[in-house]
Amino acid sequence: MKRLLSIMVLAGMIACGVLSFSKTASAEEVKMIGVITKIELAADGKSAIAVLKDVKSGENVTILVSDELTLDKFKDKRIVVDDEIRCKYDNEGGKNNSKIFKKTAGC
């Protein structure tokens, strides 16, 4: 009886250990290169919406940009329409939130 109980406890500990290393559900991270077709700064200046035309598929992707560095580049006109952009974003809740947003040739 003690042996059966210790085997079951050991099996439970192994199962918990294996499950703790499994990947948790998170937003899908997408990388793309595209050309900016539209930039809309929010009235408060704390966010912007950029529409990029994906180089590979040719479809338009709307991305929400909220980091200060990129917003400053939009305001200073260092990133403008028709620039080619390397972008990494999370697709969570139907919104594409920018993580990395920079020119492919450098800024």
C-alpha positions as CSV (number, residue, x, y, z in Angstrom):
1,M,0.0,0.0,0.0
2,K,2.8,2.4,0.9
3,R,4.6,1.6,-2.4
4,L,1.4,2.3,-4.4
5,L,0.9,5.6,-2.7
6,S,4.6,6.6,-3.2
7,I,4.4,5.7,-6.9
8,M,1.2,7.8,-7.3
9,V,2.8,10.8,-5.5
10,L,6.0,10.5,-7.7
11,A,3.9,10.3,-10.9
12,G,1.9,13.4,-9.8
13,M,5.1,15.3,-9.2
14,I,6.5,14.3,-12.6
15,A,3.3,15.4,-14.3
16,C,3.4,18.8,-12.5
17,G,7.0,19.3,-13.5
18,V,6.3,18.5,-17.1
19,L,3.3,20.7,-17.3
20,S,5.1,23.6,-15.7
21,F,7.5,23.7,-18.6
22,S,4.8,23.8,-21.2
23,K,4.3,27.1,-23.1
24,T,1.5,29.3,-21.7
25,A,-1.1,30.8,-23.9
26,S,0.1,34.1,-25.1
27,A,-0.4,36.5,-28.0
28,E,0.9,35.5,-31.3
29,E,4.1,37.4,-32.2
30,V,4.4,38.3,-35.9
31,K,7.4,39.6,-37.8
32,M,7.1,41.4,-41.1
33,I,8.6,43.9,-43.5
34,G,6.3,46.4,-45.1
35,V,5.9,49.8,-46.7
36,I,4.0,52.4,-44.7
37,T,0.8,53.5,-46.6
38,K,-0.8,55.6,-43.8
39,I,0.2,57.1,-40.4
40,E,-2.4,58.6,-38.0
41,L,-1.2,60.1,-34.8
42,A,-3.7,60.2,-31.9
43,A,-4.8,63.7,-30.7
44,D,-3.0,63.2,-27.4
45,G,0.2,62.1,-29.1
46,K,0.5,59.0,-27.0
47,S,-0.3,56.5,-29.7
48,A,-0.5,56.1,-33.5
49,I,-2.0,53.8,-36.0
50,A,0.3,52.8,-38.9
51,V,-0.9,50.8,-41.9
52,L,1.8,48.7,-43.6
53,K,1.6,46.9,-46.9
54,D,3.2,43.5,-46.3
55,V,6.1,42.9,-48.8
56,K,5.4,39.1,-49.0
57,S,1.6,38.9,-49.1
58,G,0.7,42.4,-50.4
59,E,-2.0,42.8,-47.8
60,N,-2.5,45.8,-45.6
61,V,-1.8,45.4,-41.8
62,T,-2.9,48.0,-39.3
63,I,-0.6,48.3,-36.3
64,L,-1.0,50.2,-33.1
65,V,2.2,52.0,-32.1
66,S,2.5,53.3,-28.5
67,D,6.3,53.4,-27.7
68,E,7.7,56.9,-27.3
69,L,10.8,56.4,-29.5
70,T,8.7,55.5,-32.6
71,L,6.1,58.2,-31.8
72,D,9.0,60.8,-31.7
73,K,10.2,59.5,-35.1
74,F,6.7,60.0,-36.5
75,K,6.5,63.5,-35.1
76,D,10.0,64.5,-36.4
77,K,9.2,63.0,-39.8
78,R,12.1,60.6,-39.5
79,I,9.6,57.8,-40.4
80,V,7.1,58.8,-43.0
81,V,4.7,57.3,-45.6
82,D,6.5,55.1,-48.2
83,D,9.3,54.1,-45.8
84,E,10.1,50.4,-45.6
85,I,9.7,49.2,-42.1
86,R,10.8,46.1,-40.1
87,C,8.2,45.4,-37.6
88,K,7.5,42.9,-34.8
89,Y,4.0,43.0,-33.2
90,D,1.7,41.0,-30.9
91,N,-1.7,40.0,-32.3
92,E,-3.8,40.0,-29.1
93,G,-7.5,40.5,-28.9
94,G,-7.7,41.4,-32.6
95,K,-5.3,44.3,-32.2
96,N,-1.8,44.4,-33.5
97,N,0.4,46.0,-30.8
98,S,3.8,47.1,-32.0
99,K,6.9,45.7,-30.2
100,I,9.6,46.8,-32.7
101,F,9.1,49.4,-35.4
102,K,12.1,50.6,-37.3
103,K,13.3,51.4,-40.8
104,T,15.0,48.5,-42.7
105,A,17.9,50.8,-43.8
106,G,18.3,52.1,-40.2
107,C,17.4,55.4,-38.7
